[in-house]
Amino acid sequence: MRGEILGVERRRIWRDEDKLEIVASVGIGGATVTQVAQRHEITRQQIYAWRHDL
């Protein structure tokens, strides 16, 4: 069976300043991790990982 390619994977390089800004935006105005992740087109897990690293 052949696999299908559903989309193009893209990898982005995030600066520490950008990561910090994204992590800090959680909770502002009641924004949830899910909402912030969707806004920046990243996963919730990515935000949690950045939070842990920063």
mmCIF file of the N, C-alpha and C atoms, coordinates in Angstrom:
data_MODEL
# 
_entry.id   MODEL 
# 
loop_
_atom_site.group_PDB 
_atom_site.id 
_atom_site.type_symbol 
_atom_site.label_atom_id 
_atom_site.label_alt_id 
_atom_site.label_comp_id 
_atom_site.label_asym_id 
_atom_site.label_entity_id 
_atom_site.label_seq_id 
_atom_site.pdbx_PDB_ins_code 
_atom_site.Cartn_x 
_atom_site.Cartn_y 
_atom_site.Cartn_z 
_atom_site.occupancy 
_atom_site.B_iso_or_equiv 
_atom_site.pdbx_formal_charge 
_atom_site.auth_seq_id 
_atom_site.auth_comp_id 
_atom_site.auth_asym_id 
_atom_site.auth_atom_id 
_atom_site.pdbx_PDB_model_num 
ATOM 1   N N  . MET A 1 1  ? 0.847  -1.190 0.000  1.00 0.00 ? 1  MET A N  1 
ATOM 2   C CA . MET A 1 1  ? 0.000  0.000  0.000  1.00 0.00 ? 1  MET A CA 1 
ATOM 3   C C  . MET A 1 1  ? 0.885  1.243  0.000  1.00 0.00 ? 1  MET A C  1 
ATOM 4   N N  . ARG A 1 2  ? 0.550  2.184  -0.821 1.00 0.00 ? 2  ARG A N  1 
ATOM 5   C CA . ARG A 1 2  ? 1.321  3.413  -0.909 1.00 0.00 ? 2  ARG A CA 1 
ATOM 6   C C  . ARG A 1 2  ? 0.738  4.463  0.027  1.00 0.00 ? 2  ARG A C  1 
ATOM 7   N N  . GLY A 1 3  ? 1.615  5.205  0.662  1.00 0.00 ? 3  GLY A N  1 
ATOM 8   C CA . GLY A 1 3  ? 1.171  6.270  1.558  1.00 0.00 ? 3  GLY A CA 1 
ATOM 9   C C  . GLY A 1 3  ? 0.858  7.535  0.780  1.00 0.00 ? 3  GLY A C  1 
ATOM 10  N N  . GLU A 1 4  ? -0.019 8.311  1.339  1.00 0.00 ? 4  GLU A N  1 
ATOM 11  C CA . GLU A 1 4  ? -0.368 9.577  0.722  1.00 0.00 ? 4  GLU A CA 1 
ATOM 12  C C  . GLU A 1 4  ? 0.338  10.716 1.441  1.00 0.00 ? 4  GLU A C  1 
ATOM 13  N N  . ILE A 1 5  ? 0.722  11.693 0.697  1.00 0.00 ? 5  ILE A N  1 
ATOM 14  C CA . ILE A 1 5  ? 1.282  12.899 1.290  1.00 0.00 ? 5  ILE A CA 1 
ATOM 15  C C  . ILE A 1 5  ? 0.137  13.884 1.430  1.00 0.00 ? 5  ILE A C  1 
ATOM 16  N N  . LEU A 1 6  ? -0.153 14.246 2.665  1.00 0.00 ? 6  LEU A N  1 
ATOM 17  C CA . LEU A 1 6  ? -1.307 15.089 2.940  1.00 0.00 ? 6  LEU A CA 1 
ATOM 18  C C  . LEU A 1 6  ? -0.975 16.575 2.916  1.00 0.00 ? 6  LEU A C  1 
ATOM 19  N N  . GLY A 1 7  ? 0.241  16.897 3.095  1.00 0.00 ? 7  GLY A N  1 
ATOM 20  C CA . GLY A 1 7  ? 0.614  18.307 3.107  1.00 0.00 ? 7  GLY A CA 1 
ATOM 21  C C  . GLY A 1 7  ? 2.115  18.458 3.134  1.00 0.00 ? 7  GLY A C  1 
ATOM 22  N N  . VAL A 1 8  ? 2.549  19.663 2.987  1.00 0.00 ? 8  VAL A N  1 
ATOM 23  C CA . VAL A 1 8  ? 3.972  19.954 2.998  1.00 0.00 ? 8  VAL A CA 1 
ATOM 24  C C  . VAL A 1 8  ? 4.371  20.305 4.418  1.00 0.00 ? 8  VAL A C  1 
ATOM 25  N N  . GLU A 1 9  ? 5.334  19.567 4.939  1.00 0.00 ? 9  GLU A N  1 
ATOM 26  C CA . GLU A 1 9  ? 5.827  19.871 6.283  1.00 0.00 ? 9  GLU A CA 1 
ATOM 27  C C  . GLU A 1 9  ? 6.743  21.072 6.182  1.00 0.00 ? 9  GLU A C  1 
ATOM 28  N N  . ARG A 1 10 ? 6.589  21.968 7.116  1.00 0.00 ? 10 ARG A N  1 
ATOM 29  C CA . ARG A 1 10 ? 7.479  23.121 7.135  1.00 0.00 ? 10 ARG A CA 1 
ATOM 30  C C  . ARG A 1 10 ? 8.081  23.244 8.518  1.00 0.00 ? 10 ARG A C  1 
ATOM 31  N N  . ARG A 1 11 ? 9.323  23.534 8.529  1.00 0.00 ? 11 ARG A N  1 
ATOM 32  C CA . ARG A 1 11 ? 10.018 23.752 9.788  1.00 0.00 ? 11 ARG A CA 1 
ATOM 33  C C  . ARG A 1 11 ? 10.410 25.211 9.847  1.00 0.00 ? 11 ARG A C  1 
ATOM 34  N N  . ARG A 1 12 ? 10.101 25.794 10.978 1.00 0.00 ? 12 ARG A N  1 
ATOM 35  C CA . ARG A 1 12 ? 10.449 27.193 11.172 1.00 0.00 ? 12 ARG A CA 1 
ATOM 36  C C  . ARG A 1 12 ? 11.454 27.294 12.298 1.00 0.00 ? 12 ARG A C  1 
ATOM 37  N N  . ILE A 1 13 ? 12.289 28.254 12.202 1.00 0.00 ? 13 ILE A N  1 
ATOM 38  C CA . ILE A 1 13 ? 13.258 28.517 13.268 1.00 0.00 ? 13 ILE A CA 1 
ATOM 39  C C  . ILE A 1 13 ? 12.743 29.713 14.046 1.00 0.00 ? 13 ILE A C  1 
ATOM 40  N N  . TRP A 1 14 ? 12.533 29.517 15.329 1.00 0.00 ? 14 TRP A N  1 
ATOM 41  C CA . TRP A 1 14 ? 11.976 30.562 16.183 1.00 0.00 ? 14 TRP A CA 1 
ATOM 42  C C  . TRP A 1 14 ? 13.086 31.173 17.025 1.00 0.00 ? 14 TRP A C  1 
ATOM 43  N N  . ARG A 1 15 ? 13.137 32.479 17.060 1.00 0.00 ? 15 ARG A N  1 
ATOM 44  C CA . ARG A 1 15 ? 14.081 33.178 17.939 1.00 0.00 ? 15 ARG A CA 1 
ATOM 45  C C  . ARG A 1 15 ? 13.569 33.069 19.376 1.00 0.00 ? 15 ARG A C  1 
ATOM 46  N N  . ASP A 1 16 ? 14.481 33.125 20.334 1.00 0.00 ? 16 ASP A N  1 
ATOM 47  C CA . ASP A 1 16 ? 14.091 33.053 21.740 1.00 0.00 ? 16 ASP A CA 1 
ATOM 48  C C  . ASP A 1 16 ? 13.120 34.168 22.108 1.00 0.00 ? 16 ASP A C  1 
ATOM 49  N N  . GLU A 1 17 ? 13.319 35.338 21.518 1.00 0.00 ? 17 GLU A N  1 
ATOM 50  C CA . GLU A 1 17 ? 12.430 36.470 21.808 1.00 0.00 ? 17 GLU A CA 1 
ATOM 51  C C  . GLU A 1 17 ? 10.999 36.170 21.347 1.00 0.00 ? 17 GLU A C  1 
ATOM 52  N N  . ASP A 1 18 ? 10.882 35.526 20.185 1.00 0.00 ? 18 ASP A N  1 
ATOM 53  C CA . ASP A 1 18 ? 9.556  35.170 19.663 1.00 0.00 ? 18 ASP A CA 1 
ATOM 54  C C  . ASP A 1 18 ? 8.900  34.111 20.537 1.00 0.00 ? 18 ASP A C  1 
ATOM 55  N N  . LYS A 1 19 ? 9.682  33.128 20.945 1.00 0.00 ? 19 LYS A N  1 
ATOM 56  C CA . LYS A 1 19 ? 9.149  32.074 21.810 1.00 0.00 ? 19 LYS A CA 1 
ATOM 57  C C  . LYS A 1 19 ? 8.627  32.676 23.110 1.00 0.00 ? 19 LYS A C  1 
ATOM 58  N N  . LEU A 1 20 ? 9.427  33.561 23.697 1.00 0.00 ? 20 LEU A N  1 
ATOM 59  C CA . LEU A 1 20 ? 9.046  34.191 24.956 1.00 0.00 ? 20 LEU A CA 1 
ATOM 60  C C  . LEU A 1 20 ? 7.764  34.998 24.794 1.00 0.00 ? 20 LEU A C  1 
ATOM 61  N N  . GLU A 1 21 ? 7.658  35.728 23.704 1.00 0.00 ? 21 GLU A N  1 
ATOM 62  C CA . GLU A 1 21 ? 6.458  36.524 23.451 1.00 0.00 ? 21 GLU A CA 1 
ATOM 63  C C  . GLU A 1 21 ? 5.221  35.634 23.301 1.00 0.00 ? 21 GLU A C  1 
ATOM 64  N N  . ILE A 1 22 ? 5.372  34.518 22.601 1.00 0.00 ? 22 ILE A N  1 
ATOM 65  C CA . ILE A 1 22 ? 4.248  33.595 22.408 1.00 0.00 ? 22 ILE A CA 1 
ATOM 66  C C  . ILE A 1 22 ? 3.848  32.967 23.736 1.00 0.00 ? 22 ILE A C  1 
ATOM 67  N N  . VAL A 1 23 ? 4.821  32.486 24.492 1.00 0.00 ? 23 VAL A N  1 
ATOM 68  C CA . VAL A 1 23 ? 4.525  31.865 25.790 1.00 0.00 ? 23 VAL A CA 1 
ATOM 69  C C  . VAL A 1 23 ? 3.874  32.875 26.729 1.00 0.00 ? 23 VAL A C  1 
ATOM 70  N N  . ALA A 1 24 ? 4.371  34.105 26.720 1.00 0.00 ? 24 ALA A N  1 
ATOM 71  C CA . ALA A 1 24 ? 3.846  35.139 27.609 1.00 0.00 ? 24 ALA A CA 1 
ATOM 72  C C  . ALA A 1 24 ? 2.436  35.567 27.222 1.00 0.00 ? 24 ALA A C  1 
ATOM 73  N N  . SER A 1 25 ? 2.045  35.366 25.965 1.00 0.00 ? 25 SER A N  1 
ATOM 74  C CA . SER A 1 25 ? 0.721  35.795 25.524 1.00 0.00 ? 25 SER A CA 1 
ATOM 75  C C  . SER A 1 25 ? -0.397 34.875 26.011 1.00 0.00 ? 25 SER A C  1 
ATOM 76  N N  . VAL A 1 26 ? -0.041 33.719 26.549 1.00 0.00 ? 26 VAL A N  1 
ATOM 77  C CA . VAL A 1 26 ? -1.055 32.824 27.118 1.00 0.00 ? 26 VAL A CA 1 
ATOM 78  C C  . VAL A 1 26 ? -1.603 33.481 28.385 1.00 0.00 ? 26 VAL A C  1 
ATOM 79  N N  . GLY A 1 27 ? -2.889 33.580 28.464 1.00 0.00 ? 27 GLY A N  1 
ATOM 80  C CA . GLY A 1 27 ? -3.528 34.164 29.639 1.00 0.00 ? 27 GLY A CA 1 
ATOM 81  C C  . GLY A 1 27 ? -3.874 35.634 29.490 1.00 0.00 ? 27 GLY A C  1 
ATOM 82  N N  . ILE A 1 28 ? -3.247 36.317 28.547 1.00 0.00 ? 28 ILE A N  1 
ATOM 83  C CA . ILE A 1 28 ? -3.557 37.727 28.339 1.00 0.00 ? 28 ILE A CA 1 
ATOM 84  C C  . ILE A 1 28 ? -4.918 37.819 27.667 1.00 0.00 ? 28 ILE A C  1 
ATOM 85  N N  . GLY A 1 29 ? -5.808 38.541 28.289 1.00 0.00 ? 29 GLY A N  1 
ATOM 86  C CA . GLY A 1 29 ? -7.159 38.660 27.753 1.00 0.00 ? 29 GLY A CA 1 
ATOM 87  C C  . GLY A 1 29 ? -7.921 37.345 27.785 1.00 0.00 ? 29 GLY A C  1 
ATOM 88  N N  . GLY A 1 30 ? -7.476 36.432 28.638 1.00 0.00 ? 30 GLY A N  1 
ATOM 89  C CA . GLY A 1 30 ? -8.140 35.141 28.753 1.00 0.00 ? 30 GLY A CA 1 
ATOM 90  C C  . GLY A 1 30 ? -7.747 34.139 27.677 1.00 0.00 ? 30 GLY A C  1 
ATOM 91  N N  . ALA A 1 31 ? -6.693 34.427 26.917 1.00 0.00 ? 31 ALA A N  1 
ATOM 92  C CA . ALA A 1 31 ? -6.270 33.538 25.834 1.00 0.00 ? 31 ALA A CA 1 
ATOM 93  C C  . ALA A 1 31 ? -5.753 32.216 26.389 1.00 0.00 ? 31 ALA A C  1 
ATOM 94  N N  . THR A 1 32 ? -6.242 31.136 25.832 1.00 0.00 ? 32 THR A N  1 
ATOM 95  C CA . THR A 1 32 ? -5.806 29.804 26.255 1.00 0.00 ? 32 THR A CA 1 
ATOM 96  C C  . THR A 1 32 ? -4.601 29.370 25.430 1.00 0.00 ? 32 THR A C  1 
ATOM 97  N N  . VAL A 1 33 ? -3.947 28.309 25.887 1.00 0.00 ? 33 VAL A N  1 
ATOM 98  C CA . VAL A 1 33 ? -2.815 27.754 25.145 1.00 0.00 ? 33 VAL A CA 1 
ATOM 99  C C  . VAL A 1 33 ? -3.273 27.341 23.751 1.00 0.00 ? 33 VAL A C  1 
ATOM 100 N N  . THR A 1 34 ? -4.444 26.742 23.662 1.00 0.00 ? 34 THR A N  1 
ATOM 101 C CA . THR A 1 34 ? -4.974 26.313 22.370 1.00 0.00 ? 34 THR A CA 1 
ATOM 102 C C  . THR A 1 34 ? -5.176 27.491 21.430 1.00 0.00 ? 34 THR A C  1 
ATOM 103 N N  . GLN A 1 35 ? -5.739 28.568 21.921 1.00 0.00 ? 35 GLN A N  1 
ATOM 104 C CA . GLN A 1 35 ? -5.979 29.748 21.079 1.00 0.00 ? 35 GLN A CA 1 
ATOM 105 C C  . GLN A 1 35 ? -4.676 30.363 20.592 1.00 0.00 ? 35 GLN A C  1 
ATOM 106 N N  . VAL A 1 36 ? -3.710 30.462 21.491 1.00 0.00 ? 36 VAL A N  1 
ATOM 107 C CA . VAL A 1 36 ? -2.412 31.034 21.113 1.00 0.00 ? 36 VAL A CA 1 
ATOM 108 C C  . VAL A 1 36 ? -1.719 30.132 20.092 1.00 0.00 ? 36 VAL A C  1 
ATOM 109 N N  . ALA A 1 37 ? -1.776 28.832 20.291 1.00 0.00 ? 37 ALA A N  1 
ATOM 110 C CA . ALA A 1 37 ? -1.161 27.889 19.359 1.00 0.00 ? 37 ALA A CA 1 
ATOM 111 C C  . ALA A 1 37 ? -1.791 28.005 17.977 1.00 0.00 ? 37 ALA A C  1 
ATOM 112 N N  . GLN A 1 38 ? -3.102 28.084 17.923 1.00 0.00 ? 38 GLN A N  1 
ATOM 113 C CA . GLN A 1 38 ? -3.785 28.220 16.636 1.00 0.00 ? 38 GLN A CA 1 
ATOM 114 C C  . GLN A 1 38 ? -3.427 29.532 15.950 1.00 0.00 ? 38 GLN A C  1 
ATOM 115 N N  . ARG A 1 39 ? -3.328 30.584 16.724 1.00 0.00 ? 39 ARG A N  1 
ATOM 116 C CA . ARG A 1 39 ? -2.988 31.896 16.169 1.00 0.00 ? 39 ARG A CA 1 
ATOM 117 C C  . ARG A 1 39 ? -1.619 31.883 15.492 1.00 0.00 ? 39 ARG A C  1 
ATOM 118 N N  . HIS A 1 40 ? -0.687 31.119 16.059 1.00 0.00 ? 40 HIS A N  1 
ATOM 119 C CA . HIS A 1 40 ? 0.676  31.093 15.537 1.00 0.00 ? 40 HIS A CA 1 
ATOM 120 C C  . HIS A 1 40 ? 0.971  29.843 14.707 1.00 0.00 ? 40 HIS A C  1 
ATOM 121 N N  . GLU A 1 41 ? -0.062 29.026 14.491 1.00 0.00 ? 41 GLU A N  1 
ATOM 122 C CA . GLU A 1 41 ? 0.054  27.802 13.699 1.00 0.00 ? 41 GLU A CA 1 
ATOM 123 C C  . GLU A 1 41 ? 1.141  26.870 14.218 1.00 0.00 ? 41 GLU A C  1 
ATOM 124 N N  . ILE A 1 42 ? 1.108  26.646 15.532 1.00 0.00 ? 42 ILE A N  1 
ATOM 125 C CA . ILE A 1 42 ? 1.996  25.690 16.178 1.00 0.00 ? 42 ILE A CA 1 
ATOM 126 C C  . ILE A 1 42 ? 1.136  24.792 17.052 1.00 0.00 ? 42 ILE A C  1 
ATOM 127 N N  . THR A 1 43 ? 1.737  23.756 17.619 1.00 0.00 ? 43 THR A N  1 
ATOM 128 C CA . THR A 1 43 ? 0.984  22.853 18.475 1.00 0.00 ? 43 THR A CA 1 
ATOM 129 C C  . THR A 1 43 ? 1.003  23.350 19.920 1.00 0.00 ? 43 THR A C  1 
ATOM 130 N N  . ARG A 1 44 ? 0.011  22.895 20.667 1.00 0.00 ? 44 ARG A N  1 
ATOM 131 C CA . ARG A 1 44 ? -0.013 23.218 22.102 1.00 0.00 ? 44 ARG A CA 1 
ATOM 132 C C  . ARG A 1 44 ? 1.226  22.659 22.775 1.00 0.00 ? 44 ARG A C  1 
ATOM 133 N N  . GLN A 1 45 ? 1.637  21.473 22.358 1.00 0.00 ? 45 GLN A N  1 
ATOM 134 C CA . GLN A 1 45 ? 2.807  20.833 22.951 1.00 0.00 ? 45 GLN A CA 1 
ATOM 135 C C  . GLN A 1 45 ? 4.053  21.678 22.754 1.00 0.00 ? 45 GLN A C  1 
ATOM 136 N N  . GLN A 1 46 ? 4.129  22.386 21.628 1.00 0.00 ? 46 GLN A N  1 
ATOM 137 C CA . GLN A 1 46 ? 5.281  23.252 21.373 1.00 0.00 ? 46 GLN A CA 1 
ATOM 138 C C  . GLN A 1 46 ? 5.336  24.377 22.393 1.00 0.00 ? 46 GLN A C  1 
ATOM 139 N N  . ILE A 1 47 ? 4.182  24.955 22.709 1.00 0.00 ? 47 ILE A N  1 
ATOM 140 C CA . ILE A 1 47 ? 4.137  26.028 23.703 1.00 0.00 ? 47 ILE A CA 1 
ATOM 141 C C  . ILE A 1 47 ? 4.555  25.498 25.070 1.00 0.00 ? 47 ILE A C  1 
ATOM 142 N N  . TYR A 1 48 ? 4.058  24.322 25.430 1.00 0.00 ? 48 TYR A N  1 
ATOM 143 C CA . TYR A 1 48 ? 4.439  23.748 26.722 1.00 0.00 ? 48 TYR A CA 1 
ATOM 144 C C  . TYR A 1 48 ? 5.944  23.454 26.765 1.00 0.00 ? 48 TYR A C  1 
ATOM 145 N N  . ALA A 1 49 ? 6.516  22.988 25.660 1.00 0.00 ? 49 ALA A N  1 
ATOM 146 C CA . ALA A 1 49 ? 7.955  22.697 25.611 1.00 0.00 ? 49 ALA A CA 1 
ATOM 147 C C  . ALA A 1 49 ? 8.750  23.998 25.749 1.00 0.00 ? 49 ALA A C  1 
ATOM 148 N N  . TRP A 1 50 ? 8.322  25.044 25.039 1.00 0.00 ? 50 TRP A N  1 
ATOM 149 C CA . TRP A 1 50 ? 9.011  26.328 25.146 1.00 0.00 ? 50 TRP A CA 1 
ATOM 150 C C  . TRP A 1 50 ? 8.906  26.869 26.557 1.00 0.00 ? 50 TRP A C  1 
ATOM 151 N N  . ARG A 1 51 ? 7.741  26.735 27.176 1.00 0.00 ? 51 ARG A N  1 
ATOM 152 C CA . ARG A 1 51 ? 7.549  27.202 28.550 1.00 0.00 ? 51 ARG A CA 1 
ATOM 153 C C  . ARG A 1 51 ? 8.530  26.501 29.469 1.00 0.00 ? 51 ARG A C  1 
ATOM 154 N N  . HIS A 1 52 ? 8.677  25.205 29.278 1.00 0.00 ? 52 HIS A N  1 
ATOM 155 C CA . HIS A 1 52 ? 9.598  24.417 30.109 1.00 0.00 ? 52 HIS A CA 1 
ATOM 156 C C  . HIS A 1 52 ? 11.040 24.860 29.879 1.00 0.00 ? 52 HIS A C  1 
ATOM 157 N N  . ASP A 1 53 ? 11.411 25.071 28.601 1.00 0.00 ? 53 ASP A N  1 
ATOM 158 C CA . ASP A 1 53 ? 12.787 25.455 28.266 1.00 0.00 ? 53 ASP A CA 1 
ATOM 159 C C  . ASP A 1 53 ? 13.134 26.871 28.721 1.00 0.00 ? 53 ASP A C  1 
ATOM 160 N N  . LEU A 1 54 ? 12.170 27.777 28.604 1.00 0.00 ? 54 LEU A N  1 
ATOM 161 C CA . LEU A 1 54 ? 12.448 29.177 28.940 1.00 0.00 ? 54 LEU A CA 1 
ATOM 162 C C  . LEU A 1 54 ? 12.339 29.390 30.436 1.00 0.00 ? 54 LEU A C  1 
# 
